[in-house]
Amino acid sequence: MISMEQKIEKILTAVTELQESQTGMRESISELQQITRALRDGQEETEAKVDALGSNIEAIAIDLNAVKKKMATKEDLLFFDRKIGEHDRELDKLNRRSS
Protein backbone atom coordinates (compact mmCIF):
# COMPACT_ATOMS: atom_id res chain seq x y z
CA MET A 1 0.00 0.00 0.00
CA ILE A 2 0.90 3.56 -0.58
CA SER A 3 1.58 5.52 2.54
CA MET A 4 -0.29 8.68 3.35
CA GLU A 5 2.89 10.64 2.87
CA GLN A 6 3.34 9.23 -0.62
CA LYS A 7 -0.27 10.05 -1.48
CA ILE A 8 0.18 13.61 -0.29
CA GLU A 9 3.42 13.87 -2.26
CA LYS A 10 1.66 12.67 -5.42
CA ILE A 11 -1.16 15.13 -4.87
CA LEU A 12 1.31 17.97 -4.32
CA THR A 13 3.21 17.01 -7.47
CA ALA A 14 -0.03 16.95 -9.46
CA VAL A 15 -1.06 20.33 -8.05
CA THR A 16 2.35 21.79 -8.90
CA GLU A 17 2.11 20.43 -12.46
CA LEU A 18 -1.39 21.91 -12.80
CA GLN A 19 -0.17 25.27 -11.55
CA GLU A 20 2.72 25.23 -14.02
CA SER A 21 0.34 24.27 -16.80
CA GLN A 22 -2.05 27.02 -15.76
CA THR A 23 0.80 29.57 -15.78
CA GLY A 24 1.75 28.46 -19.29
CA MET A 25 -1.86 28.78 -20.40
CA ARG A 26 -2.09 32.28 -18.94
CA GLU A 27 1.04 33.27 -20.84
CA SER A 28 -0.41 31.79 -24.03
CA ILE A 29 -3.68 33.64 -23.48
CA SER A 30 -1.77 36.88 -22.94
CA GLU A 31 0.18 36.33 -26.18
CA LEU A 32 -3.04 35.54 -28.04
CA GLN A 33 -4.63 38.72 -26.68
CA GLN A 34 -1.65 40.75 -27.91
CA ILE A 35 -1.86 39.12 -31.33
CA THR A 36 -5.60 39.78 -31.44
CA ARG A 37 -5.05 43.46 -30.57
CA ALA A 38 -2.36 43.74 -33.25
CA LEU A 39 -4.65 42.10 -35.83
CA ARG A 40 -7.51 44.41 -34.84
CA ASP A 41 -5.25 47.46 -35.18
CA GLY A 42 -4.03 46.21 -38.56
CA GLN A 43 -7.60 45.60 -39.67
CA GLU A 44 -8.61 49.13 -38.69
CA GLU A 45 -5.63 50.52 -40.62
CA THR A 46 -6.53 48.39 -43.65
CA GLU A 47 -10.15 49.53 -43.49
CA ALA A 48 -9.01 53.16 -43.40
CA LYS A 49 -6.82 52.58 -46.45
CA VAL A 50 -9.68 50.86 -48.29
CA ASP A 51 -11.96 53.80 -47.49
CA ALA A 52 -9.32 56.20 -48.81
CA LEU A 53 -8.97 54.13 -51.98
CA GLY A 54 -12.72 54.16 -52.42
CA SER A 55 -12.70 57.95 -52.22
CA ASN A 56 -9.83 58.11 -54.71
CA ILE A 57 -11.65 55.81 -57.12
CA GLU A 58 -14.78 57.92 -56.85
CA ALA A 59 -12.79 61.10 -57.60
CA ILE A 60 -11.10 59.42 -60.57
CA ALA A 61 -14.47 58.26 -61.90
CA ILE A 62 -15.83 61.82 -61.67
CA ASP A 63 -12.74 63.18 -63.47
CA LEU A 64 -13.00 60.48 -66.12
CA ASN A 65 -16.64 61.32 -66.79
CA ALA A 66 -15.74 65.00 -67.13
CA VAL A 67 -13.00 64.13 -69.64
CA LYS A 68 -15.40 61.89 -71.58
CA LYS A 69 -17.91 64.73 -71.85
CA LYS A 70 -15.29 67.13 -73.23
CA MET A 71 -13.47 64.77 -75.56
CA ALA A 72 -14.15 64.47 -79.29
CA THR A 73 -16.06 61.40 -80.41
CA LYS A 74 -15.11 59.11 -83.26
CA GLU A 75 -17.83 60.75 -85.32
CA ASP A 76 -16.36 64.19 -84.58
CA LEU A 77 -12.95 63.05 -85.74
CA LEU A 78 -14.36 61.54 -88.93
CA PHE A 79 -16.20 64.79 -89.64
CA PHE A 80 -13.01 66.84 -89.08
CA ASP A 81 -11.03 64.45 -91.28
CA ARG A 82 -13.60 64.79 -94.07
CA LYS A 83 -13.67 68.58 -93.77
CA ILE A 84 -9.88 68.81 -93.80
CA GLY A 85 -9.82 66.67 -96.94
CA GLU A 86 -12.43 68.91 -98.58
CA HIS A 87 -10.47 72.04 -97.65
CA ASP A 88 -7.23 70.53 -98.97
CA ARG A 89 -8.91 69.79 -102.29
CA GLU A 90 -10.34 73.29 -102.47
CA LEU A 91 -6.94 74.81 -101.71
CA ASP A 92 -5.34 72.61 -104.34
CA LYS A 93 -7.94 73.75 -106.92
CA LEU A 94 -7.32 77.40 -105.99
CA ASN A 95 -3.56 76.92 -106.26
CA ARG A 96 -3.95 75.35 -109.74
CA ARG A 97 -6.14 78.22 -110.94
CA SER A 98 -3.73 80.84 -109.70
CA SER A 99 -0.70 79.17 -111.30
Secondary structure, DSSP 8 states (H G I E B T S, - for coil): ---HHHHHHHHHHHHHHHHHHHHHHHHHHHHHHHHHHHHHHHHHHHHHHHHHHHHHHHHHHHHHHHHHHHS--HHHHHHHHHHHHHHHHHHHHHHHHH-
